[in-house]
Amino acid sequence: MSNKEESYITGFFRLESASGIILMCAAVIAVIFANSPLQVYYNLLLDTPVEIRIGALHIAKPLLLWINDGLMAVFFFLVGLELKRELVEGELSNPRNIVLPGIGAVGGMAIPALIYVGFNHDSPSAISGWAIPAATDIAFALGVLMLLGSRVPSSIKVFLTSLAIFDDIGAIIIIAVFYTAKISLVSLLVVACCLPLLLLFNRLRLESKTLFIMVGAVMWVAMLKSGVHATLAGVILAMFIPMRSKRDPDFSPLKDMEHDLHSAVAFGVLPLFAFANAGLDLSGVGLEQVFHGVPLGIALGLFLGKQVGVFGFCWVAIRLGVARLPSGMNWGALYGTAALCGIGFTMSLFIGSLAFEESEVNRLFDERLGIIIGSLASGVVGYLVLRRVLPTPVKG
């Protein structure tokens, strides 16, 4: 690995870790707002109507949905860029590096979903939330790792990041397949017409960000009107960004866009999303609310499901000889990392906003309560386990 590549990876982890701390602060501020006299202003802000009209084209949504459908498309665009880079020349380009985190990700999605279904299988209005505990928030998880400082080997960070990337792929597929409204074929036709144009840009290896953004904006509006969730436009657009420049082989348009977007997403988009979606009114919360099927299924899915799924599937794969423990990791470190995977904050909140939007029952409180409890418990346990099993660096 070259010094340039090592510097890039180090910068990525530092940025993601710092973003996790900012996310925590944004979530805490949202809860404070939701449980103080400021609650009325918090709700008024999120309910502020925002409209765009160009001729017959009319998009009218409250500010909350502009954040969830619009700004989060930028987040998914960045996820798509990171995914393509990893598949082309990163950790995921080597088949030996993807087996263990890939298997762990499958277990980390399947077991939490099964736990949730076990608690809510008899409730037609609640069952649609089965995918909420299947997500991992890489920014939050790396933020917790940062608290352990130099004790954390790079192999744990790479494993956790790779697993989260597979997790994101699963979330993208789940959103595309299961959380779509009524489909508009005309709007999907517009999306389809954008793809050959993006392919042409890719083949010509164009570096103009403006051209890609213009076509991406058209595709986002069409997705918004199609019934397929608009954020998927960001992932599709990212797949067509050229990896290499035609005029300068050492320049990567994809990496350049990724670098430009990282700070904006890490310190702008995600904290704003957290602030808009984490406001949980805790007044009147008792055991009855905590032990309701939805929050209990989400909390246990994140806390127990991720530990059992990630660690269990990885243990079986290693014992069968399909994969091996990364260097610098032992079984205790793997278990602590599996626990950190139960921090599902950002993506869980996002999937939750989709899962119940078509339901006549308001599950907003239930989903947020379960996500916060499960993510908090996972973060604490993961931190304590890793603090105990990781070696203390020798001073001086």
PyMOL commands that set and color helices and strands:
alter all, ss='L'
color gray80, all
select helices_A, chain A and resi 3-34+39-46+63-89+91-93+95-120+127-129+132-134+138-146+149-151+154-178+185-203+209-226+232-239+253-277+287-290+293-319+331-340+345-355+364-389
alter helices_A, ss='H'
color red, helices_A
select strands_A, chain A and resi 49-54+57-62
alter strands_A, ss='S'
color yellow, strands_A
deselect
rebuild
show_as cartoon
